[in-house]
């Protein structure tokens, strides 16, 4: 089933069966399908994992947030964790700030603006960020923290960014 030679029509019928089954082997198969070459199959498998109320399924989602080679899956996972106001979800999002995809990092930066976090979580990311849109979102994030101790730091940072023509 996890081989690319299978017919795409099979997946729309089989993936819900795996989600309904909920066994460890079914969850492992869904995890393998997250690596499938067809985007529709990956999305279907991820949606099945999202619907499962199982610790192993949750663990697979957390693992795939960092180890999945497909940007679309990591972006969907970032959206999933951005809707959860837990500390664990926040920690996963903070780790996703180092994602290779600018789209994922941008979504994470926007999601973290709704959470109360110390600015130290974002200083390194701001200076190492290459994508202009993500850098601007990080500036908005730090500015939105309303921490007086950060104002002079933010002023120096903005001065540096203006000097670099951002």
N, C-alpha and C positions, 0 to 999 in steps of 0.2 A: 504493500500500500504506500509506503514512503518513497518508493522509486518513481522517477519521473515518467516511466513508461506506462503507468496506470492512466486510465481514461479520466479526464477532469470531471465528468458527470458523476463518477462514483463518490467523490469526496463530499458533495452536498448531501448525500444520503448516509454516508458512513460516519462522518465527524459527529453528528448529533448522537449517534449510537455510542460512540466513545465517551461523550460527555455524560450521557445517561448512565452508562456503565460505571464510570468513576473509579475503576480499579487503578492500581499503580501502573500496570502495563498500558492501560488506556491513556493515562496521563502522559506516560513516557512516549507513546505514539503521537499524541497531540504535540508534544514538545518537538519531536522529530519533524512533524509537519510544519512547524514554524520556520523550518529551514528550506522548505520546498521552493522550487524555482518559480512557481506561479503565485502571483500576489493574491488571487482570490482564495487559493487553498490556505495560504498563510493567515489571511484575515479570518477565514472561517474557523481555523484551528484556534486562533487567539480568542475569538469571540466565545468559543466553547469553553476555553479555560477561564475566561472572565466570569462566565455564568456558574461555574462549579464552586461549591462552597467546601473546599477541601484544602488542607494545609499544604499538601504536595503540589496541588495546582497553583497555589499562591507562591510557593517556592520556585516553581518553574517560571512563573511570570517575573519574579524578582531576578532570577538568573538570566533570563532572556533580555532583561533591561540593559544588560552590559555585554552579553555574549552573542547576541543575534547579529548576523552580518547585514541584515536588511533594515535600512533606515525606516521604512514604513512601519515595521513591527515595533521598533524602539520608540517611534513617535506615538503610536497608539498606546504603548505601555506608559509613556510619560503622561499622556492624557488620562489614563486610568488612575495613576497614582496622584495626579493633580486634583482629582475629585475626592480623595481620601484625606481627611484632616488629621491623620495620625502621625505620631512622631516617626514611626517606621517608614511611612510613605515619604515624609519630608527628607529623611536620610537617604532614601533611594534617589529622590529628585536631586539632592545635593551631589550625589555621586554621578548622576547623569549630566551634570554641568560640564563634565570632561568628555562627553560623547563626541564622536568624530563628525557627526552631522550638524551643520549650523541650524537646520530646521528644528532638530531635537533640542539643541541648546537654547534656541530662541523660545520655544514653547516652555521649557523648564524655567527659564528666567521669568517669563510672564506668569507662570503658575506660582512661583515662589514669592511674588509680590503680595500675595494674599496671606502670607504667613509671617509671624513675628520671629525674626532670626537675627542673630548678631551679624554685623557687616563683615566681620573677619572671614566669614564663609565665602565672601565674594571678592575680596581684594585680589587674591592671586588670579582668580578667573578673569577679572577685569584686565589685568596687565598681560595675561597670556592669550587673551581672546583675539582672534584675527578677523572675525566677521563683524562688520560695522553695525549691523542691526542688533546683534547679540550684545555688543559692547554698549550700545545706547540703552538697551533694556536693562543691563546691569547697572548703569548709571541711574536710571529711573528707580531701580530696586533699592540701591543704596540711599538715594535721596528720599525715598518714601519711608525709610526706617525712622525718620524723625529723631535721630540720636544726636544731641548737641555735640558730643565728643567726635562725631564724624564730620561735622561741618567744615572744619579747617582742612581735614584730609580730603574731603570732596572738592573743596576750592582748589587745592593744589592739583588734584587729579584732573579737574576740568581745565585748569591752566595748561597742564601737559597735553591734554587731548586737543585743545585749541591750537597749541603750538604744532601738533602733528596734523592739523587740518581735518580732524574728524568732525 
